Amino acid sequence: MAKYNITEKKEKDASYRMHLRPELVDELYEQILSKFIVEKKYRDPDYSARQLAIDLNTNTRYISAVINLRFQQNYSCLVNDYRIREALYMLIDNRYLDKSIEDIALAVGFANRQSFYAAFYRMKGITPKEYRRQQLEKLQKK
């Protein structure tokens, strides 16, 4: 049995993606980046694709299409990707060494420890605890 019950990614062919105007795709892409990079909306565990669509005055189908076209993943994976990237820094940053892994998971937007561990393992192939230990050992050797 696979660790954390990770399933294979399925390829889908959604024809509506091809009907979006390239200008609209570019515009929504920039706005999505702004929401994630500048405003760090991924930190909110309740921030959904629906809320993103409302914030950008569009619909979830367009949001989904742009994320699939430009990021080659779905909304959940995109959000978790940003969360894990931030967690990678926090796990080894001196300012957060006194924080538990669960505290870091909550800080980056995960609703619970289990979903954090599963997403982290899916992305890195090891647990956050193993990652922290390995990286801190490397830093101590320097």
C-alpha positions in Angstrom: 0.0 0.0 0.0 1.3 3.4 -1.0 2.3 5.8 1.8 -0.3 8.5 2.3 -2.6 6.9 -0.3 -1.4 9.0 -3.2 -3.2 8.4 -6.5 -1.9 8.8 -10.0 -2.7 12.1 -11.8 -5.3 11.6 -14.5 -5.1 13.5 -17.8 -8.4 15.1 -18.9 -9.3 16.7 -22.2 -11.6 19.7 -21.5 -12.4 21.2 -24.9 -13.6 24.5 -23.3 -10.0 25.4 -22.5 -9.3 25.9 -26.1 -12.1 28.3 -26.5 -10.7 30.9 -24.1 -9.3 34.0 -25.7 -5.5 34.2 -25.2 -5.8 37.7 -23.8 -8.2 36.6 -21.2 -5.9 33.7 -20.2 -3.0 36.1 -19.9 -5.1 38.5 -17.8 -6.4 35.9 -15.4 -3.0 34.3 -15.1 -1.5 37.6 -14.0 -4.4 38.2 -11.5 -4.0 34.7 -10.1 -0.3 35.2 -9.6 -1.0 38.4 -7.8 -3.5 36.8 -5.5 -1.0 34.0 -4.7 2.3 35.8 -4.7 1.4 39.3 -3.5 -1.6 38.7 -1.3 -0.6 35.1 -0.3 -4.2 33.9 -0.4 -3.1 30.3 -0.3 -2.5 30.8 3.5 -6.2 30.9 4.0 -7.4 27.3 4.4 -10.9 28.4 3.4 -9.9 30.2 0.2 -11.4 28.2 -2.6 -11.4 28.4 -6.4 -14.9 29.8 -6.1 -13.7 32.7 -3.9 -10.8 33.3 -6.3 -13.3 33.5 -9.2 -15.4 36.0 -7.2 -12.4 38.1 -6.4 -11.4 38.2 -10.0 -14.9 38.8 -11.3 -15.0 35.6 -13.4 -16.3 32.1 -13.0 -14.7 28.9 -11.7 -14.6 27.2 -15.1 -12.3 30.0 -16.4 -10.1 29.9 -13.2 -9.8 26.1 -13.6 -9.0 26.4 -17.3 -6.3 29.0 -16.8 -4.7 27.1 -13.9 -4.7 24.0 -16.0 -3.2 25.7 -19.1 -0.6 27.9 -17.4 0.3 25.9 -14.3 -0.4 22.4 -15.7 -2.3 21.4 -12.5 -5.6 21.8 -10.7 -6.5 24.5 -8.1 -5.9 22.2 -5.1 -2.5 21.2 -6.3 -1.5 24.8 -7.1 -2.5 26.0 -3.6 -0.7 23.1 -2.0 2.4 23.8 -4.1 2.6 27.4 -2.8 2.0 26.2 0.7 4.7 23.5 0.5 7.2 26.0 -1.0 6.7 28.3 1.9 6.8 25.5 4.4 10.2 24.4 3.0 11.7 27.7 4.0 10.0 27.8 7.4 11.1 24.3 8.4 14.7 25.4 8.3 14.5 29.1 9.0 16.1 30.0 12.3 13.1 32.1 13.2 10.8 29.1 13.0 12.9 26.3 14.6 11.0 26.6 17.8 7.7 26.0 15.9 6.3 22.5 15.6 5.6 21.0 12.2 1.9 21.3 12.9 2.3 25.1 13.7 4.1 25.5 10.3 1.4 23.5 8.5 -1.3 25.8 10.0 0.7 29.0 9.2 1.0 28.1 5.5 -2.7 27.4 5.2 -3.2 23.7 5.8 -6.3 22.8 7.8 -4.7 19.9 9.6 -1.4 18.0 10.0 -2.6 15.0 7.9 -3.3 17.0 4.8 0.1 18.8 5.2 2.0 15.5 5.5 0.3 14.0 2.5 0.9 17.0 0.3 4.5 17.4 1.5 5.2 13.7 0.9 3.6 13.9 -2.6 5.8 16.8 -3.5 9.1 15.9 -1.8 9.0 12.2 -1.3 9.8 12.5 2.4 7.9 13.7 5.4 8.4 17.3 6.7 10.1 15.9 9.8 12.6 14.0 7.7 13.1 17.1 5.5 13.8 19.3 8.5 16.2 16.9 10.1 18.1 16.4 6.8 18.4 20.0 6.0 19.5 21.0 9.5 22.2 18.3 9.4 23.4 19.8 6.1 23.5 23.3 7.6 25.4 22.1 10.7 28.1 20.4 8.6 28.9 23.7 6.8 
